C-alpha cells in the first residue's frame, strides 16, 4: 500500500497578478476484491502435477544445460537460479518465457557449450514448461494505478468541461507498450498546471462578467447575500471531485479542497474566483490524473472485488478512452456494475457506441504497431506518394477494418484473411484500384485479389515494417510471429551487422533475399533468421509502402516462397494467409493476451496464463469471435479483482 503524500505548493506573484498555489492530496492506495468464482478444472491437482514435472523434468534440464551461465547472476537478463527456487513467483515468469524462447530457436545453449540438448530434449522442455503456470498461486497479479494517457486526459477535459481536446496537445506523446507510465515528472506537472490554467480561463468568467454556462453547471447559481460561502464551497467541491475523480471523494479529500478555497479567500479572491482555484486544484490532483480506488478496503481476504467506481473507470477508459458516462456512474453508485450480467450488458452497450472507435486508437494501433507510421521516414525520391494524406488514409483503413470486425463480431481469423477493406482514391492507387474508388472519402471495397485482404496485405502494416528505402523481410517476419501469432523472439545479439553495412564485395549482385540469407551463415544469427526470414520473404511481393510488384528494384523476379516454423510451406502471400488462418486458436490467444495486458497496464505473468486458458475455452466455444474476446477479458477474474495483501 502506498502511503499518503500531502504536497503543498504555494506560488505567489505581484499583487493583482497573484498566482495562488494549492494543496494537493495524493492518496492512500487501497484496493478491493473478493469473490473468486468457479475454478473449473481442479487447480490443486494441476498444481501437484506441475510440481512433480518441475522437480523430475524441468529442474534437471535447467541444471544440466542452463545454470552454468544463467545461475546466480543474470546473463542476458535471464536468472534461472532464482527461478528454480521459486518457479511460480511473479519474477520467475519472465525468466522462464525468455528461456523457452531461446531454447525453442536453438539460440541457447550456444553451439560452443560443453553440453547441448537433443531436439527431442528441447521439445520436451518446451512442453514441460507449459505446466509452470500451475505453480503460481491464484492471484490477479500486481495492481497498477496508472496515469491517464494523453488522449484519455484530453477526452476527459472535453467531456467534463466542454473544452477542445486539442488543449492537451502540448503534452508529450505516450511511450508505446503494454502498460503506461505511472508517475509525473516536474516538467509534466508544469504542463498539467498550464493546461489547468487554460481550462479555468475558458470555464470561469472574469470578475464582473456574467458566468459561463459551464460555470453555472459546476458552481451553481450566484450566491445570495448572507449565504454560508464556506459551506457552499464544500458542496461545490464535492460535486467537482465526484466528476473529476470518477468516484465519491473522501472527507479528507474534501477538506483539502476547502483549504484551497480558504487560501484563495484569504488572498482576497472573491467567491467565484476561489471556486475556480478549487477546480484548478482538482485538475492537477493525482486523483484526477490517475485512476484511483474509491476508498481503503477493509477485508481479511488478500484478494477482493474491484470497487464499482474503479471498475467503471477501467471499463470506460479501455473502450472509450473517456470517463464513465452517466449510466455507468449511476450503476457504480448503486454498487451493481460488478454483477456479471450487468457488466456484460454494459460492455455490449459501450461497444455499440461510436466512441468505441477509441479501442483502435489505444489498443489496436499499438497491437499492430501503427502508432509511429505518421512520423516514419521514407525516401522522398523513391516514395513521393507517402504524403501526410496517404499516411492518414493508411491508418484510417486499419482503423475502419478493425472497427468492422469488432462491430460485426467476426472471427479473429478475419484479421488475417478477409475479402474486403476500406479505401479512398489515394490509397486505392497503392492497391492498383484507383479507377474504381474516386475521391477522398473512405468506403468499404470488395477485394478479388487473394493476396490482399486482412492486415498482412495492408499498406499501413507493410509500410510500418519497412525501412525508408526498401522492404525488410526480417522486420516483417518478426511482426508476423510476435504481433499475429504471439511468439516470443529473442533479441538480436549485440554488434550484429545490418544489411546496409555488409561488405559490398560480398553482396554485390545479390538480391535482398540473398543478402538477408547471409545472416543464416553466421553462427550468432542463423537460428533466429531461419525462423524469421522465410515468413518475411512471403511478403516480398509488397514493396516498402505496400504496392504489389512481380520484380524487385533491379528487375529480378520476386521469390516469395517460405515456410512457417512448423515446416508448412507457401509460395504466395495468399498461401501464407491461408496457413495463418488455420491457426485460429493461436490468433485468438495472442489477441486475448495482448488485450488483457493492455487492459491491466502490465505484462502477463504467473497465474495470468491459467486465467487465459480458462477464457480460451469460452472463446473457442463461440468460434473465436472478437467481441466475445473483449467481453471475456473485461468480465475476467484478472480485470474485476485486485490484490490488497501479500
Secondary structure, 3 states (H helix, E strand, C coil): CCCCCEEEECCCCCCCCCCCCEEEECCCCCCCCCCCCCCCCCHHHHHHHHHHHHHHHHHHHHHHHCCCCCCCCCECCECHHHHHHCCCCHHHHHHHHHHHHHHHCCCCCCCCCCCCCCHHHHHHHHHHHCCHHHHCCCCCCCCCCCECCHHHHHHHHHHHHCCCHHHHCCCCCCCCCCCCCCCCCHHHHHHHHHHHHHHHHHHCCCCCCCCCHHHHHHHCCCCCCCCCHHHHHHHHHHHHHHHHHCCCCCHHHHHHHHHHHHHHHHCCCCHHHHHHHHHHHHHCCHHHHECCCCCCCCCCCCEEECCHHHHHHHHHHHHCCCCCCHHHHHHHHHCCCCCHHHHHHHHHHHHHCHHHHHHHHHHHHHHCCCCCHHHCCCCCCCCCCCCHHHHHHHHHHHHHHHHHHHHCCCEHHHHCCCCEEEECHHHHHHHCCCCCCCCCCCEEEECCCCCCCCHHHCHHHHHHCCCCCCCCHHHHHHHHHHHHCCCCCCCCCCCCCCHHHCCHHHHCCCCHHHHHHHHHHCHHHHHHHHHHHHHHHCCCCECCCCCECCECCCCCECCCCEECCCCCEECCHHHHHHHHHCCHHHHHHHHHHHHHHHHHCCCCCCCHHHHHHHHHHHHHHCCCEHHHHHHHHHCCHHHHEEECCC
